[in-house]
Amino acid sequence: MKKSDLTCPVCHAGYRRIELTTQRGAKGEYRCLLCNEVLETFDGSTDVAIRLTVQPEKTFETSLRSN
């Protein structure tokens, strides 16, 4: 078993990744739960589980208008 962390390059959400090298998994891809960016593509050679651990704060820009 291998444990590692992933960070979304777009929204900076943090994920925990666990890979079971002794089991085959499903082919496919994993997308960020917050912004839908592709984080990893799986070939099915190992079983991988990914879990959201750190949800970044959303910041909103406000523009001030002069009257």
Buried (B, 14 or more C-beta within 10 A) or exposed (E): EEEEEBBBEEBBBBBBBEBEEEEEBEEEEBBBBBEEEEBEEBEEEBBBEBEBEEEEEEEEEEEEEEE
